[in-house]
Amino acid sequence: FAMLLGAALQITNAFGEPFLHDFDKVYAGTFAVEHPSLLISLSQVSETLFILTIPFFLKRFGIKKVMLLSMAAWVLRFGLFGIGNPAEGLVFLVLSMVVYGMAFDFFNISGSLFVENEAPQRIRASAQGLFMLMTNGLGAFFGGFISGWVVDSFTVGGVRNWPYIWFTFAGYALVLGIIFPLVFKYKHVPTATPAAVKH
């Protein structure tokens, strides 16, 4: 699943900016077209803020639910891109940028922390290396290859049908979210708070 979610990350890295730049002709003069870098920077701000919430979510809900939240966020990330545009759909583009922080952090950072905590000391470095290989290595490779094929499939005469492209990616993330809880077996024991211990 780290590899499969790494593919989702590669999709947004590879086609996020080309998607926004394709609005140049139809929505010329709009804020998002004139300042796409500012719009994309919202994703970076969101990513920074969601990192701060990871300890709380991991302690309260555990890695399984946190990963499910990540997959739901990927569905929203791609789905909001599918219905968004720089004019009346600008709010959907902004929401997609905001939800990216949860989508990325809750699988990449949380997954790394989970491996760090669960792996025995003698294989911890190897486990972290394997996790990185799956996400940023194989995941990025397969994500780039498959997403390129999807984009080409919905491109006619040099014109990309972005809604179909993003809804396909949203469907991919949704399938992951359905399968994951069925095959990932892990029982989380919430960390007791001082108040809970006292009572």
C-alpha positions in Angstrom: 0.0 0.0 0.0 3.0 2.3 0.5 3.9 1.7 -3.1 0.3 2.2 -4.3 -0.1 5.4 -2.4 3.4 6.5 -3.7 1.9 6.2 -7.1 -0.9 8.6 -6.1 1.7 11.1 -5.0 3.6 10.8 -8.3 0.3 11.4 -10.1 -0.2 14.8 -8.4 3.4 15.7 -8.7 3.5 15.0 -12.4 0.2 16.5 -13.5 -0.8 19.1 -11.0 1.0 22.0 -12.7 0.2 21.0 -16.3 -3.4 20.8 -15.3 -3.4 24.4 -14.0 -1.5 25.6 -17.0 -4.1 24.1 -19.4 -6.6 26.7 -18.2 -4.5 29.5 -19.8 -6.6 30.0 -22.9 -10.1 29.3 -21.6 -9.7 31.2 -18.3 -7.1 33.8 -19.3 -6.9 36.7 -16.8 -8.3 34.8 -13.8 -6.3 34.7 -10.5 -5.5 31.0 -10.7 -4.2 31.3 -14.3 -2.2 34.4 -13.5 -0.7 33.1 -10.2 -0.6 29.2 -10.4 2.4 29.1 -8.1 0.5 30.9 -5.3 -2.3 28.3 -5.6 0.1 25.4 -5.5 1.9 27.0 -2.5 -1.3 26.4 -0.5 -0.5 22.7 -0.8 2.9 23.3 0.9 1.3 25.3 3.7 -1.3 22.6 4.2 1.4 20.0 4.3 3.3 21.9 7.0 0.2 22.3 9.1 -1.0 18.7 8.9 2.4 17.5 10.0 1.7 19.1 13.4 -1.5 17.0 13.7 0.1 13.6 13.1 1.0 12.8 16.7 -2.5 13.4 17.9 -4.1 11.4 15.1 -1.7 8.4 15.5 -2.2 8.3 19.3 -5.9 8.7 19.1 -6.9 6.6 16.1 -3.8 4.5 15.1 -2.1 3.9 11.8 -5.0 2.1 10.1 -7.5 4.9 10.5 -4.9 7.5 9.7 -4.0 5.7 6.5 -7.7 5.5 5.6 -8.0 9.3 6.2 -5.1 9.7 3.8 -6.8 7.6 1.1 -10.1 9.6 1.6 -8.1 12.8 1.2 -6.5 11.5 -2.0 -10.1 10.8 -3.3 -11.0 14.4 -2.5 -7.7 15.8 -3.9 -8.4 14.2 -7.3 -12.1 14.6 -7.3 -12.0 18.3 -6.4 -9.5 18.8 -9.2 -12.0 17.1 -11.5 -14.8 19.5 -10.8 -12.6 22.6 -10.2 -11.7 25.5 -12.5 -10.2 29.0 -12.1 -13.5 30.7 -12.4 -16.7 29.6 -10.6 -14.9 26.4 -9.6 -11.9 28.1 -7.9 -13.1 27.1 -4.4 -12.8 23.4 -5.4 -9.2 24.0 -6.6 -8.4 25.7 -3.3 -10.0 22.9 -1.3 -8.0 20.4 -3.3 -4.8 22.2 -2.3 -5.8 22.2 1.4 -6.7 18.5 1.5 -3.3 17.6 -0.1 -1.6 18.1 3.3 -3.7 15.3 4.8 -3.3 13.1 1.8 0.5 13.4 1.8 1.4 13.6 5.4 -1.0 10.9 6.7 0.5 8.2 4.6 4.1 9.4 4.0 5.1 10.9 7.4 2.7 8.7 9.5 3.9 5.6 7.6 7.5 6.4 8.3 6.7 7.0 12.0 4.8 3.7 12.2 7.7 1.8 10.7 10.1 3.5 13.2 8.0 2.5 16.2 7.0 -1.0 15.1 10.2 -2.3 13.5 12.7 -4.1 15.9 15.9 -2.1 16.4 18.1 -4.5 14.4 16.1 -4.1 11.2 14.7 -0.5 11.7 17.1 1.1 9.2 16.3 -1.6 6.6 12.6 -1.2 7.2 12.7 2.5 6.7 14.8 2.0 3.5 12.1 -0.5 2.3 9.3 2.0 3.0 11.1 4.7 1.1 11.8 2.4 -1.8 8.1 1.5 -2.0 6.9 5.1 -1.8 9.5 7.2 -3.7 11.0 4.4 -5.8 8.7 1.8 -7.1 5.6 3.9 -6.3 6.9 6.9 -8.2 8.0 4.6 -11.1 4.6 2.8 -11.5 2.7 6.0 -10.8 4.5 7.9 -13.5 4.0 5.1 -16.0 0.4 4.3 -15.3 -0.7 7.9 -14.9 0.9 8.8 -18.2 -1.0 6.1 -19.9 -4.3 7.4 -18.3 -3.6 10.9 -19.4 -2.8 9.8 -23.0 -6.0 7.8 -23.1 -8.1 10.9 -22.3 -6.2 13.1 -24.7 -7.7 13.8 -28.1 -6.0 16.1 -30.6 -3.7 17.4 -28.0 -6.6 18.4 -25.7 -6.7 16.6 -22.3 -10.1 15.8 -20.8 -9.0 16.7 -17.2 -12.3 15.8 -15.4 -12.2 12.3 -16.8 -8.5 12.0 -15.9 -8.9 13.2 -12.3 -12.0 11.1 -11.7 -10.1 8.1 -12.9 -7.4 8.8 -10.3 -10.0 9.5 -7.7 -11.5 6.1 -8.4 -8.1 4.5 -8.0 -7.7 6.0 -4.6 -11.2 5.0 -3.7 -10.5 1.3 -4.6 -7.4 1.5 -2.3 -9.5 2.9 0.5 -12.0 0.0 0.2 -9.4 -2.8 0.0 -7.0 -1.5 2.7 -9.1 -2.0 5.8 -9.9 -5.6 4.6 -6.3 -6.7 4.3 -4.3 -4.6 6.7 -4.6 -6.2 10.1 -3.4 -4.1 13.0 -5.2 -3.4 16.3 -4.5 0.0 17.8 -4.5 0.6 21.5 -5.1 4.3 22.1 -2.6 6.0 24.3 -4.1 6.7 27.7 -4.4 10.4 28.7 -3.4 11.5 32.3 -7.1 12.0 33.0 -8.1 8.6 31.8 -5.3 7.0 33.9 -6.5 8.9 37.0 -10.0 7.7 36.7 
